[in-house]
Amino acid sequence: MLEMIDPFGRRVTYLRVSVTDRCDFRCVYCMSEDMSFLPKAEVLSLEELDRLCSAFVAKGVRKLRLTGGEPLVRRNIMWLIRRLARHLDSGQLDELTLTTNGSQLARHAGELKDIGVRRLNVSLDTLDADKFAAVTRWGKLEKVLEGLEAAKRAGLEIKINMVAVRDVNEDEIDAMLDWCGGQGFDLTLIETMPLGDIGGDRSTQYLPLSLVRSRLAERWTLTEIDYTTGGPSRYVRVEETGRRLGFITPLSHNFCESCNRVRLTCTGTLYMCLGQDDDADLRTPVRTGDETALSAAIDAAIGRKPKGHDFVIDRRDEAPALMRHMSVTGG
Ligand code: SAM
């Protein structure tokens, strides 16, 4: 069986694919309100995305996550998901999953389950409708809750991703944990990362999760567990609800040593690290249809995967650590 091993001996088995840079929300920590998006000609067709993802699967990727932008706003996205599911049927892929804001989930949940998707990550930062509208700028909480209901009915497992933002939703984390317990959802808390110009100062958004965790531990019994999804989350079990709680702490904890992933943008650029600028162009080889060149380009890129990132949120320097937005690399 083929595999991709990087220079630090880490096996790359996880590909995250941003299928579009467009989104129907404008979350304040993610985008500025007046984002300009990529011209269509630069964006890979669904057929090209299928060929690229399949090349990675042939090289040993076992888990594919579609993200964005918002993956479910890309036209005909269900075609791509259905195509990719053939690798689940063949046993080459263990998991095909999505990260979504949930706004379109009510329409698609049943079909996703039918195709073979088992779990979804749904981003939800607050259960307060006004605050939700303020954080997402354009979103409606009600639609996301409908989407979650539909996903539950369809039998999809749900993990909620909540970005912890100082003074915005820090007083709601406890309530979110409680709600997730009642719904049967796991919860992952994410620290804000300094990605892309959002038209404001990020240091005012940063809330260290070490602080959040010690506050939660005053009310909840949090037991360390070994559970891993191959991702950067560190998990505990919340004894009172029986659900998992994850922490993604890119700034206060270095999660690079076990990194097994690379990220592909919708233009066919491969980022070997979320927090570094080095990239590889895979659009040229995929568009020329030269499979040997594509395979060689992937191998060369994996051979340059860096050891780790170096995010810093610096109060004196308001510039983001990287200029690209999370909607480009997909989070
Ligand atoms: N639209 C989908 C969604 O909302 O989940 C997928 C893309 S979104 C970029 C993926 C995740 O990244 C979301 O959970 C979002 O909250 C998170 N995110 C975006 N910008 C971030 C930042 N600067 N720091 C931390 N998380 C961020």
Boltz pocket constraint, residues with backbone or C-beta under 6 A from the ligand:
constraints:
  - pocket:
      binder: B
      contacts: [[A, 23], [A, 27], [A, 29], [A, 30], [A, 67], [A, 68], [A, 69], [A, 70], [A, 71], [A, 99], [A, 100], [A, 101], [A, 102], [A, 121], [A, 122], [A, 123], [A, 161], [A, 162], [A, 163], [A, 190], [A, 191], [A, 192], [A, 193], [A, 194], [A, 195], [A, 326], [A, 327], [A, 330], [A, 331]]
      max_distance: 6.0
